[in-house]
Amino acid sequence: MYYFLPANVDPERLKSAGVAASDSKNTVATLAGTVLFFLDTCHSGNVMGSGKFRAPLHITGVINALASAEDGAVVFAASTGKQFSLENPAWGNGAFTKALVEGLTGQADYGKKGRITVNMLDLYLSERVKELTGGKQTPTTTKPPSTPDFPVALVP
């Protein structure tokens, strides 16, 4: 069972402190319309710094399940299932979150038309995260096949 956990999670309280991936999938399935789901997480089993979590947790199955739930979700993930999601104290968060904030506040508006679409954001995240991490992290985007490109943010 995959759980989304906060950075300061107590390893003895995983179930009560986290959100099960199945709960996220069930929630997405009940929402009307298209859902955007941003995952700034990695496969890292050693996120606690202890030896208990050494096996990599592949999130690829979780992403595919979210994208296929009923109407599905457009899932933006920070890294592939075999990569770490890198952070830097200078950014105040991870490379993915830094790129996401930049993109949604205007950097992903490639045509300078005052709007950012799913595809524009996908391209920006892909390029910017690779740039920030020296190619060590590759974000991925999964969306249901019938989902067209649509605006996700307006830029003044």
VOBA-1610 file (N, C-alpha, C; in pm, whole numbers, padded with zeros to 5 digits, always signed):
BEGIN
Met+00085-00117+00000Met+00000+00000+00000Met+00090+00124+00000Tyr+00064+00214-00091Tyr+00141+00338-00101Tyr+00068+00445-00021Tyr+00144+00519+00060Tyr+00090+00630+00139Tyr+00163+00758+00103Phe+00087+00866+00094Phe+00146+00999+00081Phe+00171+01045+00224Leu+00296+01083+00252Leu+00335+01116+00388Leu+00394+01255+00396Pro+00371+01325+00508Pro+00438+01454+00528Pro+00586+01431+00556Ala+00666+01532+00532Ala+00811+01521+00550Ala+00851+01486+00692Asn+00772+01527+00790Asn+00808+01505+00931Asn+00731+01387+00991Val+00695+01290+00911Val+00613+01178+00957Val+00687+01092+01061Asp+00612+01044+01157Asp+00663+00950+01256Asp+00648+00810+01194Pro+00757+00738+01174Pro+00749+00606+01110Pro+00658+00507+01183Glu+00632+00532+01310Glu+00544+00443+01386Glu+00396+00476+01362Arg+00369+00586+01292Arg+00229+00629+01271Arg+00198+00650+01123Leu+00251+00566+01037Leu+00234+00584+00893Leu+00088+00588+00851Lys+00009+00494+00897Lys-00131+00488+00854Lys-00213+00606+00904Ser-00188+00652+01025Ser-00267+00763+01078Ser-00215+00899+01031Ala-00091+00907+00988Ala-00033+01035+00947Ala-00038+01055+00796Gly-00060+00948+00721Gly-00056+00958+00576Gly-00192+00943+00512Val-00192+00957+00381Val-00313+00938+00302Val-00285+00822+00206Ala-00367+00721+00214Ala-00350+00605+00127Ala-00377+00644-00018Ala-00297+00592-00109Ala-00317+00620-00251Ala-00457+00579-00296Ser-00508+00471-00239Ser-00644+00427-00276Ser-00748+00532-00237Asp-00727+00603-00126Asp-00819+00710-00087Asp-00816+00824-00189Ser-00697+00856-00236Ser-00684+00962-00338Ser-00755+00921-00466Lys-00735+00797-00508Lys-00799+00748-00630Lys-00951+00752-00617Asn-01002+00707-00502Asn-01146+00708-00480Asn-01202+00849-00481Thr-01130+00944-00425Thr-01175+01083-00425Thr-01179+01138-00567Val-01074+01114-00643Val-01068+01160-00783Val-01185+01102-00862Ala-01218+00975-00839Ala-01325+00909-00913Ala-01462+00971-00885Thr-01479+01034-00769Thr-01610+01091-00735Thr-01625+01237-00777Leu-01518+01301-00820Leu-01525+01442-00858Leu-01571+01456-01002Ala-01657+01555-01026Ala-01703+01582-01161Ala-01597+01664-01234Gly-01578+01636-01361Gly-01485+01713-01441Gly-01343+01660-01432Thr-01253+01735-01488Thr-01113+01696-01490Thr-01042+01749-01366Val-00960+01666-01308Val-00889+01700-01185Val-00740+01711-01216Leu-00676+01811-01160Leu-00530+01822-01166Leu-00475+01769-01035Phe-00377+01681-01044Phe-00319+01618-00925Phe-00169+01636-00932Phe-00111+01709-00838Phe+00032+01736-00836Phe+00097+01653-00726Leu+00196+01574-00764Leu+00266+01487-00669Leu+00412+01525-00662Asp+00450+01588-00553Asp+00592+01618-00533Asp+00644+01516-00433Thr+00666+01397-00484Thr+00712+01286-00402Thr+00813+01206-00483Cys+00881+01121-00419Cys+00978+01038-00491Cys+00966+00894-00448His+01042+00811-00511His+01041+00670-00477His+01117+00641-00349Ser+01186+00737-00300Ser+01283+00716-00193Ser+01225+00642-00073Gly+01272+00521-00053Gly+01232+00445+00064Gly+01310+00485+00187Asn+01417+00559+00171Asn+01502+00595+00284Asn+01478+00741+00324Val+01359+00792+00298Val+01329+00932+00327Val+01340+00964+00476Met+01324+00865+00563Met+01334+00888+00706Met+01477+00893+00754Gly+01571+00850+00671Gly+01710+00847+00713Gly+01744+00723+00793Ser+01649+00633+00815Ser+01676+00509+00886Ser+01690+00395+00786Gly+01733+00281+00830Gly+01750+00167+00742Gly+01621+00092+00715Lys+01510+00134+00774Lys+01385+00058+00761Lys+01322+00066+00623Phe+01350+00169+00548Phe+01277+00193+00424Phe+01371+00196+00304Arg+01447+00094+00283Arg+01545+00094+00176Arg+01489+00056+00039Ala+01384-00023+00034Ala+01331-00067-00095Ala+01260+00048-00164Pro+01287+00072-00293Pro+01221+00181-00363Pro+01071+00158-00375Leu+00995+00261-00355Leu+00850+00256-00374Leu+00818+00316-00509His+00774+00236-00601His+00745+00287-00734His+00606+00347-00738Ile+00599+00472-00776Ile+00473+00544-00777Ile+00403+00535-00912Thr+00465+00473-01010Thr+00407+00464-01144Thr+00267+00404-01141Gly+00247+00298-01065Gly+00115+00236-01055Gly+00012+00330-00996Val+00052+00408-00896Val-00038+00505-00834Val-00079+00611-00936Ile+00017+00661-01013Ile-00011+00762-01113Ile-00108+00709-01218Asn-00082+00589-01268Asn-00170+00529-01369Asn-00310+00507-01315Ala-00323+00467-01189Ala-00454+00447-01129Ala-00530+00579-01118Leu-00462+00685-01080Leu-00528+00816-01070Leu-00574+00865-01207Ala-00492+00846-01309Ala-00526+00893-01443Ala-00639+00812-01504Ser-00661+00689-01459Ser-00766+00607-01517Ser-00893+00604-01434Ala-00895+00671-01320Ala-01013+00671-01233Ala-01127+00750-01297Glu-01236+00679-01328Glu-01355+00742-01387Glu-01316+00843-01496Asp-01345+00972-01474Asp-01306+01075-01571Asp-01155+01093-01571Gly-01091+01050-01465Gly-00946+01056-01458Gly-00893+01190-01412Ala-00766+01190-01385Ala-00697+01309-01341Ala-00577+01331-01430Val-00542+01457-01449Val-00415+01489-01510Val-00316+01490-01395Val-00221+01399-01399Val-00128+01381-01288Val+00010+01434-01327Phe+00055+01534-01254Phe+00189+01589-01271Phe+00273+01533-01156Ala+00373+01453-01188Ala+00456+01392-01085Ala+00597+01450-01091Ala+00658+01464-00975Ala+00788+01528-00963Ala+00901+01449-01028Ser+00889+01317-01031Ser+00997+01235-01084Ser+00943+01102-01134Thr+01028+01028-01201Thr+00989+00895-01243Thr+00986+00803-01122Gly+00936+00684-01140Gly+00925+00590-01031Gly+01056+00540-00977Lys+01166+00571-01045Lys+01297+00523-01001Lys+01390+00637-00959Gln+01337+00757-00945Gln+01421+00872-00913Gln+01385+00935-00779Phe+01482+01002-00722Phe+01457+01087-00607Phe+01399+01219-00656Ser+01322+01285-00571Ser+01276+01421-00599Ser+01367+01512-00517Leu+01446+01590-00586Leu+01553+01665-00522Leu+01505+01797-00463Glu+01567+01834-00353Glu+01537+01959-00284Glu+01665+02037-00266Asn+01648+02168-00243Asn+01762+02255-00219Asn+01717+02361-00119Pro+01791+02379-00009Pro+01752+02479+00090Pro+01736+02620+00030Ala+01812+02650-00073Ala+01802+02782-00137Ala+01665+02803-00202Trp+01601+02695-00245Trp+01469+02706-00308Trp+01358+02710-00204Gly+01384+02655-00086Gly+01280+02647+00016Gly+01184+02532-00007Asn+01212+02447-00106Asn+01129+02330-00137Asn+01201+02247-00243Gly+01128+02159-00307Gly+01188+02075-00410Gly+01192+02144-00545Ala+01269+02085-00636Ala+01281+02139-00772Ala+01146+02142-00842Phe+01066+02038-00822Phe+00935+02031-00887Phe+00844+02144-00839Thr+00836+02164-00708Thr+00751+02270-00654Thr+00801+02407-00699Lys+00930+02427-00699Lys+00986+02554-00747Lys+00944+02579-00891Ala+00961+02479-00977Ala+00924+02493-01118Ala+00773+02512-01135Leu+00694+02442-01054Leu+00548+02455-01062Leu+00504+02597-01029Val+00556+02652-00921Val+00521+02790-00883Val+00564+02888-00993Glu+00685+02872-01043Glu+00732+02958-01152Glu+00640+02947-01273Gly+00609+02824-01310Gly+00526+02801-01428Gly+00388+02862-01416Leu+00323+02840-01301Leu+00187+02891-01282Leu+00181+03042-01265Thr+00293+03105-01231Thr+00293+03251-01217Thr+00344+03321-01343Gly+00352+03247-01453Gly+00378+03312-01581Gly+00488+03256-01668Gln+00583+03186-01609Gln+00695+03137-01690Gln+00652+03034-01795Ala+00543+02963-01772Ala+00497+02861-01867Ala+00408+02919-01976Asp+00385+03050-01975Asp+00302+03115-02078Asp+00389+03143-02200Tyr+00416+03038-02276Tyr+00509+03048-02389Tyr+00462+03145-02497Gly+00333+03151-02523Gly+00282+03240-02627Gly+00254+03381-02577Lys+00276+03406-02450Lys+00248+03536-02386Lys+00106+03581-02418Lys+00012+03486-02407Lys-00130+03514-02434Lys-00211+03531-02306Gly-00144+03526-02190Gly-00214+03546-02065Gly-00279+03421-02009Arg-00242+03305-02062Arg-00297+03180-02010Arg-00193+03069-02019Ile-00206+02975-01928Ile-00117+02859-01925Ile-00204+02735-01938Thr-00172+02650-02034Thr-00248+02528-02055Thr-00177+02408-01993Val-00245+02297-01988Val-00188+02172-01936Val-00060+02139-02011Asn-00064+02146-02144Asn+00054+02111-02223Asn+00170+02209-02203Met+00139+02337-02189Met+00244+02437-02164Met+00310+02410-02028Leu+00228+02380-01927Leu+00281+02354-01794Leu+00365+02227-01795Asp+00319+02127-01865Asp+00394+02001-01878Asp+00532+02027-01938Leu+00537+02102-02046Leu+00664+02134-02111Leu+00755+02213-02017Tyr+00699+02315-01951Tyr+00780+02397-01862Tyr+00838+02314-01747Leu+00753+02234-01683Leu+00800+02151-01572Leu+00910+02055-01617Ser+00889+01994-01731Ser+00987+01898-01783Ser+01123+01963-01802Glu+01125+02075-01868Glu+01252+02142-01897Glu+01314+02206-01773Arg+01233+02272-01692Arg+01287+02347-01578Arg+01340+02254-01469Val+01269+02146-01440Val+01316+02053-01337Val+01447+01988-01380Lys+01457+01950-01505Lys+01583+01894-01555Lys+01696+01996-01541Glu+01665+02122-01571Glu+01765+02229-01559Glu+01808+02248-01413Leu+01711+02255-01323Leu+01741+02276-01181Leu+01821+02162-01119Thr+01802+02041-01170Thr+01865+01924-01109Thr+01980+01867-01192Gly+02021+01937-01293Gly+02130+01887-01377Gly+02096+01756-01444Gly+01968+01736-01477Gly+01924+01615-01545Gly+01904+01495-01455Lys+01912+01514-01323Lys+01898+01401-01230Lys+01753+01368-01196Gln+01661+01458-01234Gln+01519+01437-01202Gln+01437+01469-01326Thr+01345+01380-01358Thr+01260+01396-01476Thr+01114+01390-01434Pro+01044+01503-01434Pro+00902+01498-01400Pro+00823+01427-01511Thr+00709+01373-01475Thr+00624+01306-01572Thr+00482+01358-01560Thr+00411+01354-01670Thr+00271+01393-01671Thr+00192+01282-01737Thr+00083+01244-01674Thr-00005+01141-01727Thr-00145+01198-01731Lys-00213+01179-01844Lys-00352+01224-01851Lys-00433+01124-01930Pro-00564+01119-01902Pro-00648+01029-01978Pro-00638+01061-02128Pro-00641+00961-02213Pro-00619+00982-02357Pro-00715+01081-02423Ser-00838+01089-02374Ser-00936+01177-02438Ser-00936+01319-02382Thr-00845+01350-02291Thr-00842+01484-02231Thr-00769+01581-02323Pro-00839+01684-02370Pro-00773+01782-02457Pro-00689+01881-02374Asp-00605+01957-02441Asp-00531+02064-02376Asp-00632+02169-02330Phe-00616+02221-02210Phe-00707+02323-02159Phe-00632+02417-02065Pro-00682+02540-02049Pro-00615+02636-01960Pro-00624+02593-01815Val-00512+02612-01741Val-00509+02581-01599Val-00482+02705-01515Ala-00435+02811-01578Ala-00407+02935-01505Ala-00412+03052-01600Leu-00450+03165-01546Leu-00447+03291-01621Leu-00335+03377-01564Val-00267+03445-01652Val-00156+03530-01612Val-00192+03674-01646Pro-00182+03765-01548Pro-00217+03905-01578Pro-00118+03970-01673
//
